[in-house]
Amino acid sequence: MKLHQQYLLLHNRLGHKTEHEVTLADLAELLDCTHRNTLTIVKKMVANEWIRWVSQRGRGRRSTLTLLVPADQIAAEYMMQAMNRRELQQAAEQVGAYSNSTTMQDHLNQWLLGYSGHHKEAGSHNERIDTLRLPIRQQLHALDPLYINLLAESFVTSHVFDGLVQRNEHGEIVPCLSHTWDISSDRKTWFFYLRKGVTFHNGHLLTAADVVYTFERLQSTERRTLYRDVSKQILSIEAADTLTVCFKLKTPHELFLPFLSTSRAAIVSQTTYGQHKNGDNETVLPNTMQKPIGTGPFKVTTWDDHLCRLEAFPTYFQGRAHLDRVDILQIPWSTPAHLDQRQDIESPFFHLVHNPSSAEGRDWTQISAGVMVRKLLTCNTQKTGPLSDPDVRAHVQACIAELYGNGMNESNESDRGDTGKILMNTEKLTHSSQHPNFNIPISLHIATIPQYRMDAKRLASSLEMCGFSCTVRTGTMEQFKGHLRLESDLILFSLIRDRDEELRRYDLYLTLSEHLEDSSKKRVQEMLQIVVAKQSSVDRTAELDQVEQFLLQQNLLFHLTEKPVETAYLPSVRGLSFNSQGWVNLRHIWFP
């Protein structure tokens, strides 16, 4: 790999000229090595056909060096080797200057088709080992259900941990760690009966004490966890015996059972995650890189900044996975910024990428998991500012309606067609609309997370054509949940419309109400109380639609774009199914 670094150094120092007159002494100084080593490097590069070297004999005579290969191609090869050696951090820093290159991206994506997907090998006893390699563009910062924030983290967690209940392929809630449950007539007391003989990955038996510990831990945290309001509705939880757990709710809450099927309510081991006292607040973030211990179909055997390896848990109570191993590899080349900020890509996964060399002539198939990602913009009217004026919000709404149209096409950075449409709409709006009687420009701050930085910048540029002066602020997920959005005027984020859509919408509108002025806040929260009292899913959806209509009518919420989440796969894949978030269920897939 050092030869690649040396070529990139030559390219960086000598520039893009076709031919360069240099001496071996010049090259030795540039490469910081001896005359003999420099001659060896030159010979290797000539043999690789990277350079042409026309030597001139004699001390001080200048030879001719021609760089034959584009730097981004060498950078891509360097990254490919780094992937195999798991030296991504160092390689990413070396090739950062080329990471925005389309050519480099093309080289890497083509190579990924061969590296990713299904691979077979022989084990120590000549047994067949099936490995699936999945590249992701989101770094895994945490796999503890209490600390996860990203979709990629939730995806992995859903295969390492289990909940009391789960959703099947049709979206129905069915037993998981509990084999059944009972509900009192007033719908405030819930009994869950655990399966016998379920073990964690470390061999400890699952008991009711682990379930009690999990929810006491969840309730006591000060972190703004997803669906936090639902967990706060638990009045008490106790172990009636070693296999029976009793929950008592403050009031009936019809989203409680759906909440128990999510990765946020996954059951952790009391022995592994330590003792807990009621009421204690966590003051120190635990080691988030600690290998998680769950009861799920896969256990984590390796986890660092670049690779998370899952291996099948052989005694999984619902049946062993067909795959033996899943290697989840973090891809760090999406932007030249720091690695933890490289998340401008909306979808964190190449869902199921296969080695085309093993299936030549067979067409890829796209399948929709029935999941949509809708990008939204909401107003902070809790803050004193221009958006406290309904007319200003109406003007924002008019601009967005004109800019994005009614088709709600996704406008990714790479989608030049949709970007062109938005620019045309912007020009049309600039010429056809009259600014209201405001002091122009109106200053607005837009808050978002790193994944949507480019969306926010495009929106800001477009709104500036409509009489606004916009600045974009991004922060970590924890900053975004806290002060960042409350200090901004507009907040850009997304709603994932999957099988947990009811929960997601409820959580979204409740969170949104926190940055609304008092009367709107009260109205939204009252409407949400009606939602959770409805036993029928159809009725809850209708009530959620009423909340959304109120927010839209008051110009407090704006829809920007919407796109489906799709999975590419080859016909050779068997057992393809999806979890509640629309990600491939790794336990069921197999390859003949």
Salt bridges, closest charged atoms under 4 A:
ASP26 OD2 - ARG62 NH2 3.32
GLU77 OE1 - HIS4 NE2 3.43
GLU121 OE2 - ARG325 NH1 3.70
ASP130 OD1 - HIS118 NE2 2.66
ASP130 OD2 - ARG128 NE 2.96
ASP144 OD2 - ARG217 NH2 2.36
GLU254 OE2 - ARG187 NE 2.75
ASP304 OD2 - ARG86 NH2 2.25
GLU311 OE2 - ARG325 NE 3.90
ASP324 OD1 - ARG320 NH2 2.89
ASP327 OD1 - ARG309 NE 2.67
ASP344 OD1 - ARG453 NH1 2.82
GLU402 OE2 - LYS428 NZ 3.70
GLU410 OE2 - LYS375 NZ 2.98
ASP418 OD1 - LYS421 NZ 3.67
ASP455 OD1 - LYS375 NZ 3.03
ASP455 OD1 - ARG458 NH2 3.21
GLU478 OE2 - ARG223 NH2 3.06
GLU478 OE2 - LYS481 NZ 3.73
GLU487 OE1 - HIS483 ND1 3.67
ASP489 OD1 - LYS383 NZ 3.17
ASP498 OD2 - ARG504 NE 3.06
ASP500 OD1 - ARG167 NE 2.99
GLU501 OE2 - ARG497 NE 3.01
GLU502 OE1 - ARG540 NE 2.78
GLU514 OE1 - ARG224 NH2 2.93
GLU514 OE1 - ARG485 NH2 2.68
ASP545 OD1 - ARG505 NH2 2.90
GLU548 OE2 - ARG374 NH1 3.57
GLU548 OE1 - ARG505 NH2 3.04
GLU548 OE2 - HIS559 NE2 3.09
GLU562 OE2 - ARG374 NE 2.91
GLU562 OE2 - ARG497 NH1 2.82
